Amino acid sequence: MNKTEKVALRESIIIVLMGAVINFPLQTYLLWLTIDNWKWADPLKISIFIQIIITVVALLRVYAIRMRFQRGKF
């Protein structure tokens, strides 16, 4: 495995692990919010709402991690 592949693997592992650490509590909170607090009952509405939020968070997370890797801070 050459240096580029090692860096890419390390970056991929960090992105995936950070996703798991951030997305599980976020999804749990959003489900609690939509079902218990807002009393939403439509699964499609809940899924679309949660998917939009998680997608925005994922874009920000991956962008931040990529910028840190580009600057050599990871």
N, C-alpha and C positions, 0 to 999 in steps of 0.2 A: 504494500500500500504506500503510495507516494504522499508527499506532504500536502498536496491539494486535497487528496481524498481523505486524509486524516482530519484536516480542518473542516471539510464539508461534513464528515461524520460527526465530529464534535458539535458543530453548529446544529445539525439535525437533532441530535440527542437533547441538546439544551432546549431547542424550540418545542420538541414533543413533551419533555418533562415539565416545562413551564406551562404548556397548554393544559396538561393534566392538573397541575397545582391550581391554576386559575379557573379553568372551566368547570370543574366539578362543584366547587362551592358556589360559583356564579349561577350555574344551572339550577342547583338546589334552591338557592335564594329566589331566582326568578320563578320557579315552579311554585314555591310557597307564596310569593307575592301575587301571582296571577290566579291561583286556585283558591287559596285561603283568604287573602285580603280583598282581591278584586272580584272574587266569586265568578270567574270566567268558567264556562262549562264546555265551550267548543274546542276540541282538541286541535283542530286546524288553526284556529286563531292563536292559541297558546304556542303552537309549534312555530308558526311564522314569526310571532313576536320574539320568542327566545332565539330563533335562528338569526334574526337581524342583529340582536344585541351581541350574541356570541361571535358573529362574523366581524362586526366592528371592533370588538375587543381583540380578536385574533389578528386582524390587520395591524392594529396598533402594536400588539405584542411582537409580531414577527418583524415589523419595521424597526422597532426599538432594538431588538436583538441583532438584526442585520447591521444596523448602524454601529453598534458596539463592536461587532466583529470586524467591520471595515476599518474602524479606528484602532483596532488592536487592543481593545480593553477587555476582552474575554479570554 
